[in-house]
Amino acid sequence: MNFESELKKGIFSIPECKSCGKIVWPPSEYCDQCFGSVILKKGEFDGKIIEFSKQNSEYFCLVEFEKHVRILAKTLDVPEIGKKVKMSKCGISKGDYFFQVS
């Protein structure tokens, strides 16, 4: 079980080191601090919008989860900096990751 295999199923997870507890981002099988193996934390993670932009009629946000994980995600709502969001959709399409928050 790794980050990409879970993402293909539409499950957002956050890699965490079994040994030292460090959040490992970008995702990896091993911790970049102590080289311990990584487990995937699953759940409803609260995120916060750090920045956003609009292209045509779509909004894109830089969202921070767990104070370490930053991703670029679409949102259907009008974003606000500092707004709390949750992952509503994620996966891999044509080899690229995609994320949507609400």
trRosetta pair geometry for C-beta under 8 A, 3 or more apart (Angstrom, degrees):
i j d omega theta_ij theta_ji phi_ij phi_ji
1 5 6.0 -128 -144 75 49 131
1 6 6.6 54 -173 -51 92 101
1 40 6.4 -108 133 12 112 132
2 5 5.2 91 52 11 71 103
2 6 7.2 -142 95 -2 34 91
2 27 7.5 118 172 155 88 124
2 29 6.3 -46 -116 -86 116 90
2 40 7.6 151 -151 -54 24 129
3 6 6.1 -67 -154 40 28 107
3 7 6.1 27 154 -21 67 111
3 13 6.4 -145 -121 71 68 100
3 15 5.9 -57 -67 -49 116 113
3 27 3.7 -17 -15 -173 166 158
3 40 6.6 168 -83 -104 63 121
4 7 5.4 -54 -141 38 34 113
4 8 6.4 42 157 -26 65 100
4 27 7.6 167 -36 99 73 147
4 92 6.9 36 -159 -53 84 146
5 8 5.8 -45 -151 27 31 116
5 9 7.1 26 150 -12 59 104
6 9 5.7 -61 -159 38 38 109
6 11 4.3 -79 176 79 90 109
6 12 7.7 141 129 -94 110 8
6 13 4.9 0 117 6 159 125
6 40 6.1 161 -23 176 159 164
6 42 7.6 -136 -160 -92 144 112
7 10 7.6 57 -175 -70 36 14
7 11 6.8 -107 -81 64 29 59
7 12 7.0 50 -104 -95 77 51
7 13 7.9 -116 -57 23 72 86
7 90 6.1 -80 -146 137 82 109
7 91 6.1 144 162 -133 74 29
7 92 5.6 82 121 -36 107 98
7 97 6.4 -41 176 -124 149 96
8 91 6.6 64 -133 -155 26 78
8 92 5.2 -33 -92 25 69 117
9 91 8.0 -151 66 -114 18 88
10 89 7.1 -48 -152 -155 102 60
10 90 6.1 135 -153 71 52 67
10 91 5.1 -19 -90 -76 67 101
11 42 6.4 -20 176 -130 117 117
11 90 7.5 -74 71 73 9 114
12 42 7.9 132 87 -135 50 70
12 45 7.1 -103 114 23 119 119
12 87 4.5 -38 18 140 158 172
12 90 4.7 89 -64 25 101 158
12 99 7.3 73 -96 -122 129 104
13 40 3.9 29 150 178 142 110
13 41 6.1 157 -168 71 82 44
13 42 4.8 -41 -106 -85 99 72
14 23 6.2 -31 165 -141 113 104
14 25 7.6 -36 -154 -66 86 111
14 40 7.1 135 62 -159 31 63
14 41 4.7 -24 63 59 88 104
14 45 6.5 94 -27 -77 128 152
14 65 6.6 -140 -84 119 134 126
14 66 5.8 102 -159 -6 164 154
14 69 5.8 -106 -125 -43 112 155
15 23 7.1 109 84 -166 62 57
15 24 4.3 -58 110 62 114 101
15 25 7.0 157 52 -66 100 64
15 27 4.9 128 -11 -131 136 78
15 28 6.7 163 127 45 165 53
15 38 4.5 10 -171 174 106 133
15 39 7.4 153 -149 78 59 32
15 40 5.8 -38 -92 -99 59 65
15 41 7.6 -175 -86 13 8 81
16 21 6.3 -12 178 -157 106 44
16 22 7.1 170 -154 84 63 35
16 23 5.7 -36 -100 -100 77 53
16 24 6.8 177 -98 5 20 87
16 38 6.6 142 68 -156 27 80
16 39 5.8 -28 66 64 82 81
16 40 7.7 132 19 -116 77 17
16 41 5.2 47 -4 -26 124 113
17 20 4.9 5 102 50 139 78
17 21 6.0 -51 70 2 89 12
17 22 4.6 31 11 46 126 79
17 24 6.0 107 -48 -42 84 112
17 31 3.7 34 -100 -81 126 132
17 33 7.0 -82 -44 48 162 107
17 34 6.4 102 -174 46 152 108
17 36 4.8 88 -169 74 103 115
17 37 7.6 133 -147 84 63 29
17 38 5.7 -51 -93 -100 48 71
17 39 8.0 84 -171 18 7 75
18 36 5.5 -137 57 153 79 121
18 37 5.4 7 16 77 124 78
18 38 6.9 -162 -16 -109 82 18
18 39 5.4 90 -71 -18 91 105
19 31 6.7 -112 45 8 107 152
19 34 5.2 -121 94 100 133 141
19 36 3.1 -152 8 -91 124 161
19 37 7.6 102 -20 35 98 56
20 31 6.3 128 36 -172 111 165
20 33 5.9 -94 68 93 157 126
20 34 4.7 134 -22 0 131 141
20 36 6.2 163 0 16 85 139
22 31 5.7 103 59 -146 118 117
22 32 7.9 -109 113 50 144 72
22 33 5.0 97 -5 17 167 141
22 34 7.4 150 9 7 127 100
23 66 5.5 149 -98 126 155 134
23 67 8.0 150 16 71 153 75
23 68 4.2 142 81 68 140 151
23 69 6.4 -107 164 -43 136 94
24 27 6.6 78 110 -131 94 37
24 28 5.3 -101 158 44 127 92
24 30 7.8 175 -137 105 157 27
24 31 5.5 -122 -82 -111 124 58
24 32 6.4 136 -136 2 95 89
24 38 5.3 -71 26 -112 149 136
25 68 5.6 150 26 136 132 99
25 69 4.9 -174 -87 -101 159 75
25 70 7.8 125 145 22 146 62
27 38 8.0 160 -162 132 71 160
28 31 7.6 156 85 -78 117 18
28 32 6.6 85 44 -45 156 94
28 38 6.5 127 90 -16 66 154
29 37 6.9 -35 160 -143 75 74
29 38 5.9 -165 -175 32 28 112
30 35 5.5 0 172 -155 121 54
30 36 6.9 160 -156 79 74 28
30 37 6.2 -51 -105 -104 68 43
30 38 6.3 -146 -90 -18 16 101
31 34 5.1 8 97 50 135 73
31 35 5.9 -100 68 -44 83 9
31 36 4.6 21 14 49 129 76
31 37 7.6 -37 -11 9 90 5
31 38 6.2 149 -53 -70 71 92
32 35 7.9 44 -117 -74 16 54
44 86 5.9 -12 -170 -146 91 128
44 87 7.9 -155 -142 41 55 87
45 65 4.7 41 144 -155 133 124
45 66 6.4 -50 -154 -39 126 94
45 86 7.1 146 74 -136 50 74
45 87 6.6 40 53 -3 93 110
46 65 7.4 152 85 -130 39 78
46 84 5.7 -26 -167 -160 105 106
46 85 7.7 128 -164 67 57 36
46 86 6.5 -47 -107 -85 48 80
47 63 4.3 30 163 172 136 113
47 64 6.2 154 -159 73 81 38
47 65 4.6 -47 -95 -77 91 81
47 84 7.1 135 75 -160 46 54
47 85 4.9 -36 73 71 99 84
47 86 6.7 152 18 -95 93 28
47 87 7.1 88 -13 -45 131 74
47 101 6.2 -82 64 -128 139 144
48 63 6.8 151 69 -156 32 69
48 64 5.3 -23 58 59 88 93
48 82 6.3 -21 -171 -148 105 34
48 83 7.2 154 -152 75 59 36
48 84 6.0 -32 -96 -99 70 54
48 85 7.3 154 -94 21 19 82
49 52 5.9 -6 -175 -47 123 111
49 61 4.8 -66 -130 -163 101 131
49 62 7.3 101 -162 70 59 54
49 63 5.8 -39 -96 -99 52 75
49 75 8.0 -30 -93 -33 127 155
49 79 5.2 171 -141 -169 161 113
49 80 6.6 123 65 78 142 42
49 81 5.7 -126 107 -121 99 34
49 82 6.5 -37 64 22 83 20
49 83 4.8 18 18 50 120 86
49 85 6.2 71 -45 -7 91 124
49 101 7.9 178 -75 95 92 148
50 61 7.6 126 39 174 64 84
50 62 4.5 -59 63 100 106 101
50 63 6.8 177 4 -102 88 19
50 64 5.3 78 -46 -20 118 107
50 70 6.9 -21 7 -131 150 114
50 81 7.0 10 178 -142 17 86
51 61 7.0 163 87 -156 47 58
51 62 4.4 27 48 31 89 117
51 81 6.9 9 -96 -104 35 103
52 59 5.8 2 -177 -175 120 102
52 60 6.5 162 -155 86 68 46
52 61 4.4 -24 -99 -101 94 74
52 62 7.2 -143 -70 16 48 68
52 75 7.7 -47 -128 29 129 128
52 79 4.1 155 -84 87 167 145
52 81 7.1 -143 5 -69 99 72
53 59 7.3 158 82 -153 38 59
53 60 5.2 -14 61 61 86 96
54 57 7.7 -22 -174 -146 103 16
54 58 6.9 160 -154 84 63 41
54 59 5.3 -32 -98 -98 77 66
54 60 7.6 173 -89 18 28 74
55 58 5.6 -19 66 64 79 93
55 60 6.7 21 6 -6 105 116
58 74 6.1 -44 -176 -139 111 110
59 74 6.8 116 81 -160 61 62
59 75 5.0 -42 90 62 114 89
59 76 7.8 172 41 -91 106 10
59 77 7.6 -70 52 79 147 43
59 78 6.9 151 -52 -126 157 38
59 79 5.3 171 167 -6 142 110
60 72 6.0 6 179 -177 108 96
60 73 7.2 160 -156 83 63 31
60 74 5.9 -42 -100 -97 64 57
60 75 7.7 154 -107 13 18 79
61 72 7.3 163 81 -153 40 51
61 73 5.5 -25 62 65 89 82
61 74 7.7 120 16 -131 83 10
61 75 5.4 33 -7 -12 124 121
61 79 5.1 171 -83 -114 122 158
61 85 7.5 92 98 10 160 163
61 101 6.5 -72 59 46 134 128
62 70 6.0 6 -179 -174 94 107
62 71 7.6 169 -151 84 52 31
62 72 6.0 -29 -96 -96 62 67
63 70 7.0 162 80 -149 41 58
63 71 5.6 -21 60 62 92 79
63 72 7.8 145 15 -107 80 17
63 73 5.2 -12 6 21 128 122
63 85 6.1 -78 -129 64 132 128
63 99 7.7 -131 40 128 130 137
63 101 5.6 120 -73 -32 162 160
64 67 6.8 39 159 -110 115 25
64 68 7.9 126 -166 37 93 17
64 69 6.8 137 -159 78 53 54
64 70 5.1 -22 -97 -94 72 80
65 68 7.7 -44 88 58 61 60
65 69 4.3 -26 64 72 93 112
65 70 7.8 178 20 -78 69 33
65 71 7.3 9 3 7 110 105
66 69 5.3 47 48 12 103 105
71 99 5.2 38 142 27 135 167
72 99 7.1 136 88 50 46 116
73 85 8.0 -177 86 119 144 147
73 87 7.7 -124 -122 -115 153 74
73 99 3.8 -73 -105 108 96 104
73 100 5.8 158 -176 -104 99 19
73 101 4.6 71 123 -9 147 102
74 98 7.5 -5 4 -174 111 95
74 99 7.2 161 19 92 68 56
74 100 4.8 -27 68 -109 91 82
74 101 7.6 167 80 23 42 67
75 79 5.4 104 63 -65 150 104
75 85 7.0 -79 -105 -129 128 150
75 100 6.8 144 -88 -164 40 70
75 101 5.3 -35 -89 71 96 80
75 102 6.4 148 -144 -89 85 51
76 100 7.4 34 -23 -172 90 116
76 102 6.4 -6 38 -99 96 103
77 102 6.0 111 -10 -141 117 71
79 83 6.3 -154 -162 36 65 139
80 83 4.3 100 64 -41 87 119
85 101 4.0 57 151 162 134 123
85 102 6.3 153 -154 77 96 16
86 101 6.5 160 78 -152 28 84
86 102 6.6 -29 60 64 77 66
87 90 5.8 -17 -175 -31 121 120
87 99 6.6 -69 -132 -159 99 98
87 100 7.5 96 -162 75 61 50
87 101 5.9 -56 -101 -99 39 76
88 100 5.2 -63 67 107 94 93
88 101 6.0 127 5 -140 92 22
88 102 4.3 40 -41 8 144 107
89 98 7.7 -19 121 118 94 99
89 99 7.4 150 90 -161 62 35
89 100 4.0 11 55 48 99 117
90 97 7.5 -11 -169 -174 93 87
90 98 6.6 179 -146 93 50 59
90 99 4.9 3 -107 -109 95 67
90 100 7.0 -157 -66 24 57 68
91 97 7.7 172 97 -151 31 53
91 98 5.9 -8 62 56 71 93
92 95 6.9 -5 176 -134 104 11
92 96 6.8 162 -156 78 67 30
92 97 5.9 -38 -100 -95 73 48
92 98 7.3 155 -104 13 23 79
93 96 6.0 -30 69 62 68 83
93 98 5.6 5 15 -6 111 129
